[in-house]
Amino acid sequence: MLSFTKSYLDLCTSLWYSVVLRGGARMKGTLEDLWHGNMSPQEDSRNNTPEMKQLMEYMARHHDDLLKSMNEEQKDIFERFDDCWSEYASLAEEAIFVYAFRLGAQMILDVLSKPACPQD
């Protein structure tokens, strides 16, 4: 059972519902932003580093080169493999997202279940 002090909850309430931006501007809560499509974790996380962008460019180039070297039957087999791999990668990304979200929530619950300043 979690026990929170009222003053601690009062302090954190505004943090739970909104993010305060520099300059004091407020934005909708994270859940609302996700719902309205203002945030796209699946898109934002894929190409967010120069190394990842470069790797994606290499993969696209090698993919095109490989297709050029194939006959029609090989292209058909490769396309089916590519579709299966894409589906697998999507399911894996979803599982990782759910796991990481739950882990983050568990960490927050752990932090909030302990007093900020231990009582002597």
N, C-alpha and C positions, 0 to 999 in steps of 0.2 A: 504494500500500500504506500503510495506516495504522500508525503506530508510537505506542504509548502507553507511558508509564512505569508500572511496577507500582504505585508509591505513588499516582500520580494515579488509576489505576483503582480502587485500594482505597478512596480517598476518595470516589469517585463511585458506587461500587456500590450503596450504600443508596439513593442518589437515583434510580437506574434502576429499582429494584424497588418503591419505595413513596413515598408523600408523607407528610411529617411535618407534622401539624397543630399549631396553637398549643396549648400545654399538654403537648406530647409524645405525644399520642395518634397512633396509626398507623392508616392505612386500607389496604385492599387496593391492589394496583397498578392503574394506569390501565387496562391491558388487561383485567384481571379485572372491574373496574367496568363497562367497556363491555360485556363478555360477559354479565354478570348483569343488565344493564339499570339499573344505578345511575347511569349517565350517559347523557344523550340529547342529543348535540350538535345534532341536527337540530331538536329542540324548544327547547333552551335558547338557540339563537342567533337565533330568529325574532322574538321579542317582547321582547328584553332591554333596549330603551331606551324612554323615554316617547314619543319621536318615532315609533318603529316601531309602538308600541301604538296611538297616535292614528291613524296612517296605516291600520292594519288596520281600525280602527273605521270610518273614512271609506269605505274600500273596501267593507266589508260593507254599509254603509248605501246607497251608490250602486249596488251590485249589486242589492239588494232593490228600490230605486226603479226601476232599469232593467227588472227583471223585471215589475214591476207595469204598466209602460207597453207591454208587448209582447203581441202575440197569440200563439196557441199555436205557429204555425209559426216565428215569430221566437224564441220561447222555446226551441224544439227546436234551432234553428241555434246560438243563443247557448250552450246547454248543451254542445253538441259542441265549440264553440270553447273554452269554459271548461275542458272535460276535456282538450283538447289542450294548452292553456296550462299547466294544472296538471302534466301529464306532462312538458312541456318544462322547467318550472321545477324539478321534482324532479330531472331528469337534469342540469340546469345546477348545482344545489346539490351534487349528488354529485360532479360533475367538479371543482368549486371545492374541496370538502372534500378530495378525493384529492390535488389539486395542492398545497393548503396543507399537508397532512400530510407529503407528500414533501418539500416545501420546508423545513418545520421539521426533518424528520429530516436533510436534507442540511446544514442550518445546524448542527445538533448534531454531526454527523460532522466538519464543518469545525472547530468549536471544539475538539472532543476530539482532533483529529489534531495540534494544535499544543500545545507545552508551556505550562503555566500560567505558569511563570516561565522565560523564555529563559535557557539556560545560556550563561555568558560564555566 
